């Protein structure tokens, strides 16, 4: 529930402030019930990241990964913190680990493409965006990102076919 409220706040800005606070309350309650819940630590880290508390966010990501190294979402979200700090090599390692753990995740695949787009390696990003579209042709965000990458490469005729 905290994830849902946090993502509705951060990604969609639906009742952003109220949902952000609700997510914080839910995380506190979840960790009160089970302090070793990796998913709750990863969500708390995401909330802290959106609050620009990068130091505490990183500690929470590390805690989540320590508690559950196989939790792909923790690696994927940690990637966002590392990208925001331009820690490129660490970011690539994290998103590749997330992809190794959950190779069919559409959002992880898009984040992997996003790494290369951020590094301005648009040819590599294009290949990875196409892969994300192939995973689920109905995933609108994948088409949006693919179109943006075509635009960066000035491949406007190819963009129309997708």
Secondary structure, 3 states (H helix, E strand, C coil): CHHHHHHHHHCCCCCHHHHHHHHHHHHHHHHHHCCCCHHHHHHHHHHHHHCCCHHHHHHHHHHHHHHCCCCHHHHHHHHHHHHHCCCHHHHHHHHHHHHHHCCCCHHHHHHHHHHHHHCCCHHHHHHHHHHHHHHCCCCHHHHHHHHHHHHHCCCHHHHHHC
